[in-house]
Every structure is written in C-alpha cells, then in structure tokens.
Amino acid sequence: MATYPLLLADENFSREASTHLQNLGYDLITLNDLGLAQTGLPDPDVLNKATILNRCVITFNRLDFIKLHKANNQHAGIIVCTYNPDNKQLAEKIHQSLQEFKSLNNRLIRIYRD
C-alpha cells in the first residue's frame, strides 16, 4: 500500500477537493478540523502549525505561501494550487504530481489548472 504525505488544507482550499484527496487515501485535515477556522490565523502561523504536525500545507493562496517558502524553507511542505472549479480533476492532478516525491519536507509544489 502506498504511503502518502500528511496534508493540512488551509481555509481557502476547496472542501470538495479535500474530500476527493481523502477518498484517494490521503490523511488530510483542515483548519476547521483543528478548531482554527474563521480565527484569522496568519499564514506564517498556518505554516508553523502544519510543520509542528508534520503536515504539508495545501492552499490556493499561492503568492503568500511562495513568499513564506522563500523566506524559510524549513517546513513539512507546501502545495500551492491554481483555482480549478473541477475539484475531482484538481485532486487527481495533485495526486499525480505527488507521486514523484518520496518526501515533501522543505519542498514547494506548484499545481496549475489545465
């Protein structure tokens, strides 16, 4: 059985895409699952929380998280995605992209819409 990276979806990532990733076998939690939704948690704190939990952040907030990665690449991984209204296609694209990595530690992965 394949082992997939642990994921943490921030507030702006699609719940439907998150569900599709979970259906593909990913252990994915959201800020809502942690009781941190709608709290205005700053992006650096989201990344810090994910790092503490050894989870890769997944987000549509590309610009801010790319800046965070450039400022400090010591994290459990960041996946930045271009918005795609086809949530199943987005989840599949993320899944396919992650197959080439044994670890996402300190990596920035970019997922673009077709």
C-alpha positions as CSV (number, residue, x, y, z in Angstrom):
1,M,0.0,0.0,0.0
2,A,1.3,3.4,-0.9
3,T,2.1,6.0,1.8
4,Y,1.0,9.5,1.0
5,P,2.1,12.7,2.7
6,L,0.0,14.1,5.6
7,L,-1.8,17.2,4.4
8,L,-3.3,20.3,6.1
9,A,-5.7,22.3,4.0
10,D,-5.9,26.0,4.8
11,E,-9.2,27.9,4.9
12,N,-9.3,28.9,1.3
13,F,-8.7,25.4,-0.1
14,S,-11.7,23.6,-1.5
15,R,-13.5,21.3,0.9
16,E,-14.7,19.2,-2.1
17,A,-11.1,18.8,-3.4
18,S,-10.1,17.9,0.1
19,T,-12.7,15.2,0.2
20,H,-11.6,13.8,-3.1
21,L,-8.0,13.7,-1.8
22,Q,-9.2,11.8,1.3
23,N,-11.0,9.4,-1.0
24,L,-7.7,8.8,-2.8
25,G,-6.2,7.7,0.5
26,Y,-4.6,11.0,1.8
27,D,-4.7,11.8,5.5
28,L,-5.9,15.3,5.1
29,I,-7.2,17.6,7.9
30,T,-8.4,21.2,7.6
31,L,-8.0,24.2,9.9
32,N,-11.7,23.7,10.7
33,D,-10.9,20.1,12.0
34,L,-8.3,21.8,14.3
35,G,-10.8,24.4,15.5
36,L,-8.8,27.1,13.8
37,A,-11.2,28.2,11.0
38,Q,-12.5,31.7,11.0
39,T,-9.9,32.8,13.6
40,G,-7.9,34.9,11.2
41,L,-4.8,32.8,11.8
42,P,-2.0,34.4,9.8
43,D,-0.3,32.4,7.0
44,P,3.0,32.1,8.9
45,D,1.1,30.5,11.8
46,V,-0.7,28.2,9.5
47,L,2.6,27.0,8.1
48,N,4.1,26.7,11.6
49,K,1.1,24.6,12.8
50,A,1.4,22.4,9.8
51,T,5.2,22.0,10.4
52,I,4.6,21.1,14.1
53,L,2.0,18.5,12.9
54,N,4.4,17.3,10.2
55,R,1.8,18.1,7.5
56,C,2.2,19.7,4.2
57,V,0.0,22.8,3.7
58,I,-2.3,22.8,0.7
59,T,-3.7,26.1,-0.5
60,F,-4.9,28.4,-3.2
61,N,-3.1,31.2,-1.5
62,R,-0.1,30.9,-3.9
63,L,1.6,34.3,-3.6
64,D,1.7,34.4,0.2
65,F,2.9,30.8,0.7
66,I,5.5,31.1,-2.1
67,K,6.9,34.1,-0.2
68,L,6.8,32.1,3.1
69,H,8.7,29.3,1.4
70,K,11.4,31.7,0.1
71,A,11.8,33.3,3.5
72,N,12.0,30.0,5.4
73,N,12.2,26.7,3.6
74,Q,12.2,24.6,6.8
75,H,8.7,23.1,6.8
76,A,6.8,19.9,6.0
77,G,6.0,21.1,2.5
78,I,3.7,23.5,0.7
79,I,1.4,22.7,-2.2
80,V,0.1,25.8,-4.0
81,C,-2.7,25.4,-6.5
82,T,-4.3,27.5,-9.2
83,Y,-8.0,27.5,-8.6
84,N,-9.8,24.8,-10.5
85,P,-13.7,24.6,-10.3
86,D,-13.4,20.8,-11.2
87,N,-12.5,19.6,-7.7
88,K,-12.1,16.0,-8.7
89,Q,-9.7,16.9,-11.6
90,L,-7.7,19.1,-9.1
91,A,-7.4,16.3,-6.6
92,E,-6.3,13.9,-9.3
93,K,-3.7,16.4,-10.6
94,I,-2.4,16.9,-7.1
95,H,-2.2,13.1,-6.6
96,Q,-0.3,12.6,-9.8
97,S,2.1,15.4,-9.1
98,L,2.9,14.0,-5.6
99,Q,3.8,10.5,-6.9
100,E,7.3,11.6,-7.9
101,F,8.3,12.7,-4.4
102,K,9.4,10.4,-1.5
103,S,9.2,13.4,0.9
104,L,7.7,16.9,0.7
105,N,9.8,18.3,3.5
106,N,11.0,21.7,2.6
107,R,9.5,21.5,-0.9
108,L,7.2,23.9,-2.7
109,I,5.0,22.1,-5.2
110,R,3.0,24.1,-7.8
111,I,-0.2,22.7,-9.2
112,Y,-1.6,24.5,-12.2
113,R,-5.0,24.3,-13.8
114,D,-5.0,22.8,-17.3
